[in-house]
Amino acid sequence: MNKPNRQNGDDKRALSSASAERLYGAHGGFRKLKAFQVAELCYDYTCRFCERYVPVKDRHFDQMVQAARSGYQNIGEGSEDSATSKKLEMNLTNVAKSSLGELERDYQKHLKRRKLRLWKLGEPAFEEARALRPETVEQAAKWVNDLDAKQPAEERAANLGAILAAQAHWLTERLLDRQAQNFEAGGGFSERLYKARTNGRNGRN
């Protein structure tokens, strides 16, 4: 059997039957989630940040990269697993939230270790960084390396990293809240299984 090749334009879903729709519900599609998009950007940004500012042998290098990786990977995995386990989806989303919170603290700790300023809410530089919302690492790097900036590039990079991690954390927290609401409203896989079997029996009677 030939498998669908999305690279060749064959995007037919494997789980496309009516039964699959009823049993598994909407799942996957995590790349459309804003929480995933910002968390993935945090990972790409953190990899570049660590390569430039953190020695590879420093334990903080691995800690920061792994925390960033855990953020976006667990959001994606939770979205996929939601087909058969809403509980696992919420557990993994919560792990992602915790990892992104850890990443924010790592950036703040980096600033302290390097004797650089941690920007505060309301400061012009903080508000500028918070409003930046870059979509790519290149956009973020361009802002960090602004030749007219008054702050050192490393200070700007670490503060922007902390802000991006905080934004990803907030979006993931909102995602977790939405998952809780969806579970209360529609139940989980066990409820869908029972409903499908009940409807199937009634249809045969």
Secondary structure, DSSP 8 states (H G I E B T S, - for coil): -----GGGT----SS-SHHHHHHH-S---GGG-HHHHHHHHHHHHHHHHHHHHS-TTSHHHHHHHHHHHHHHHHHHHHHHHTTT-HHHHHHHHHHHHHHHHHHHHHHHHHHHHTT-----TT-HHHHHHHHH--SSHHHHHHHHT-TT-SS-HHHHHHHHHHHHHHHHHHHHHHHHHHHHHHHHHH--HHHHHHHHHHHHHHHH-
